[in-house]
Amino acid sequence: YADKFARLNLDVYEQALKLRNIRRGDTPEEEAGLCLSLLVAFNATIYDNGRKQQYIQEILDRSWEVLPQFAPSLLKVRLLTCCYGEVYEEDLAQEAHTIIDSWDKAELTPEQMEVMEELKNFENYPYPFEVVE
């Protein structure tokens, strides 16, 4: 099991590196989807070639460029939430909340409920890998 996990994890990391190096979105929404996918992939992997944080920062920079370019949507909330989970800048969470507040609470989709819970977890439990003294 551990060997299979390690192999699959390395495959995710290598695929993320390839995608990062060869692809940019043709539309703001496509670019946002790529940024989101790459951030999730890099955060899900245990591998680091010594430049993982640099890659994440590059993707965050791409995210800062694309976020203002598209309308409020579930994708935008997902990207804002993922970016917030990296840098914990309150304006990102506030923008996500503004979009969430516009949703019809009586007709939330499972995806909307999931991203709301993820944002709540980031806000309630910031900096999960740092020791707070």
C-alpha positions as CSV (number, residue, x, y, z in Angstrom):
1,Y,0.0,0.0,0.0
2,A,2.7,2.5,0.9
3,D,4.6,1.8,-2.3
4,K,1.4,2.3,-4.4
5,F,0.6,5.5,-2.5
6,A,4.1,6.8,-3.1
7,R,4.0,6.0,-6.8
8,L,0.6,7.6,-7.3
9,N,1.6,10.6,-5.3
10,L,4.8,11.1,-7.4
11,D,2.7,10.7,-10.5
12,V,0.4,13.5,-9.4
13,Y,3.4,15.7,-8.6
14,E,5.0,15.0,-12.0
15,Q,1.8,15.6,-13.9
16,A,1.4,18.9,-12.1
17,L,4.9,19.9,-13.0
18,K,4.2,19.1,-16.7
19,L,0.9,21.0,-16.7
20,R,2.5,24.0,-15.0
21,N,5.2,24.1,-17.6
22,I,3.2,23.7,-20.7
23,R,-0.2,25.1,-20.2
24,R,-2.0,28.4,-19.7
25,G,-5.8,28.8,-20.0
26,D,-7.3,30.3,-23.2
27,T,-10.0,32.0,-21.1
28,P,-10.0,33.5,-17.6
29,E,-12.2,30.6,-16.5
30,E,-9.9,28.0,-18.0
31,E,-6.9,29.7,-16.4
32,A,-8.6,29.8,-13.1
33,G,-9.4,26.1,-13.3
34,L,-5.8,25.3,-14.2
35,C,-4.6,27.4,-11.2
36,L,-7.0,25.7,-8.9
37,S,-6.0,22.2,-10.1
38,L,-2.3,23.0,-9.8
39,L,-2.6,24.4,-6.3
40,V,-4.6,21.4,-5.2
41,A,-2.2,19.0,-6.8
42,F,0.9,20.5,-5.3
43,N,-0.7,20.6,-1.9
44,A,-1.8,17.0,-2.2
45,T,1.7,15.7,-2.8
46,I,4.4,14.7,-0.4
47,Y,7.1,15.3,-2.9
48,D,9.2,18.4,-3.2
49,N,12.2,18.9,-5.4
50,G,13.2,21.9,-3.3
51,R,11.2,24.2,-5.5
52,K,7.6,23.3,-4.5
53,Q,7.0,26.6,-2.7
54,Q,8.3,28.5,-5.7
55,Y,5.9,26.7,-7.9
56,I,3.0,27.4,-5.6
57,Q,4.0,31.1,-5.5
58,E,4.1,31.2,-9.3
59,I,0.6,29.7,-9.4
60,L,-0.6,32.2,-6.8
61,D,0.7,35.0,-9.0
62,R,-1.2,33.6,-12.0
63,S,-4.3,33.4,-9.8
64,W,-3.9,37.1,-8.7
65,E,-3.9,38.0,-12.5
66,V,-6.9,36.0,-13.4
67,L,-9.2,36.5,-10.4
68,P,-10.3,40.0,-11.4
69,Q,-11.1,38.9,-14.9
70,F,-14.1,36.7,-14.4
71,A,-17.5,37.0,-12.8
72,P,-18.5,35.7,-9.4
73,S,-19.0,31.9,-9.6
74,L,-18.4,28.7,-7.8
75,L,-15.1,28.4,-9.6
76,K,-14.1,31.8,-8.4
77,V,-15.0,30.9,-4.8
78,R,-13.0,27.7,-5.1
79,L,-9.9,29.6,-6.3
80,L,-10.3,32.3,-3.7
81,T,-10.6,29.7,-1.0
82,C,-7.6,27.7,-2.2
83,C,-5.5,30.9,-2.4
84,Y,-6.7,31.9,1.0
85,G,-5.6,28.6,2.4
86,E,-2.1,29.4,1.1
87,V,-1.7,33.0,2.2
88,Y,-4.5,33.7,4.7
89,E,-5.2,37.2,3.3
90,E,-8.5,38.3,4.7
91,D,-9.6,40.1,1.5
92,L,-9.6,36.7,-0.3
93,A,-11.9,35.2,2.3
94,Q,-14.1,38.4,2.3
95,E,-14.5,38.2,-1.5
96,A,-15.4,34.5,-1.3
97,H,-18.0,35.3,1.4
98,T,-19.5,38.1,-0.7
99,I,-20.1,35.6,-3.5
100,I,-21.4,33.0,-1.1
101,D,-23.8,35.5,0.5
102,S,-25.4,36.0,-3.0
103,W,-26.2,32.3,-3.3
104,D,-29.7,31.0,-2.7
105,K,-29.3,29.2,0.6
106,A,-32.4,27.1,0.0
107,E,-30.9,25.6,-3.2
108,L,-27.2,25.1,-2.5
109,T,-25.5,22.4,-4.5
110,P,-23.2,19.8,-2.9
111,E,-20.2,21.6,-4.5
112,Q,-21.3,25.0,-3.0
113,M,-21.7,23.4,0.5
114,E,-18.3,21.7,0.1
115,V,-16.5,25.0,-0.7
116,M,-18.3,26.8,2.1
117,E,-17.1,24.1,4.6
118,E,-13.6,24.3,3.2
119,L,-13.5,28.1,3.6
120,K,-14.9,27.8,7.1
121,N,-12.2,25.2,8.0
122,F,-9.4,27.4,6.7
123,E,-10.8,30.3,8.7
124,N,-11.2,28.3,11.9
125,Y,-7.9,26.4,11.7
126,P,-5.4,28.6,10.0
127,Y,-1.8,27.7,9.4
128,P,-2.3,23.9,9.9
129,F,1.4,23.1,9.4
130,E,3.0,25.7,11.6
131,V,3.7,25.5,15.3
132,V,2.0,28.3,17.2
133,E,3.9,29.4,20.3
